[in-house]
Amino acid sequence: MMATVSAKISKNMRTDISKKINKLPLKYFDKTSYGDVISRVTNDVDAIGQTLNQSLDNLVKATLVVFPPRSSRFQQIHCRRDFNSSIVMTATSVTICRRTHARIGGV
């Protein structure tokens, strides 16, 4: 399920980036080769997709484990750590995405 969500997000990102690349002026490609742009976009979107997949998976696991009926203190601490790392990874993914868009002339 999480893989499906992250795959849809990655697909939407690729579609948005493709639209953005198609709107770039030809002058941009005089300075930067098209292969470099495509390679950068592909690698960045793949990295974001993998991170997002792991983050969503950890986020769901942490949420389900945070409120067990009878959990030990150790499980709660472990869960909070996973939950916090999921939030950090998701924020990192969003930051990378924004910087990638800005780098190719986006937002």
C-alpha positions, 0 to 999 in steps of 0.5 A: 500500500505504501509503495503504491502511494509513493509510486503515485507521488513519484509519477506526479512529480515526474509529470510536473517536472516534465511539464516544467522542463518543456516550458524552459527556454532553449537558452537554458539548454545552451548552458546545460545539456538535456542529458544532465537535466534528465539524469539529475531529475531521474536520480532526484525523483528516485531518491525522493521516492525511495525515501518517501516509501521508507518514511511512509512505511515507518510513519504508519508502523510508528502510528500503529505501535504508539497506542498499543493497549499494553506496551512497555516503556521501551516500545514507546521510546522505540516507536517515538524514535521511528515516528520522529525519524519518519517526520524528518525523512519526509521533511527532507524529501520535501526540501529536496523536491523543492530544491530540485524544482528551483534548480531547473527553473521552477518555484 
